[in-house]
Structure formats: C-alpha cells, structure tokens
Amino acid sequence: MKKYEYVSIKLKNNVVKDATQILHRSIIDDYALRGFRYCGYVPTRLGPSGKVIEMDLIFETEA
C-alpha cells in the first residue's frame, strides 16, 4: 500500500515578471532522503494572469 504526503509551497510572485521559487529543491531532497519519491505537483492557487503562485508537492512511499 502506498502512502502520500503533500507539501504546500508559495511562490514569490512578481506581478510584472514571474513567480520564482527554489525552496522546492531542498524539500524534494529532504523527502528523498526519508525514502519518499517525488510524484509531481498540483496547482492550488493561480494569480490574476493565470500563473501558479501556490502548489502542493506530492510524495509517495510504501506504507
């Protein structure tokens, strides 16, 4: 049976330019060290222009 965990992150949104983030790398590395596999992400909040500004990272492991 697989177990899933979700980590919510917010992107630093520059209204004129883009939304950037590097925190996701350390989160993915941390979960990998704990035996999780990164599965993907789900956008949970979009800005007025349609770009993703919040998302959930999805990780799985064997329960």
Secondary structure, DSSP 8 states (H G I E B T S, - for coil): -EEEEEEEEE-EE-SSS-EE--HHHHHHHHHHHTT-EEEEEEEEEE-TTS-EEEEEEEEEEE-
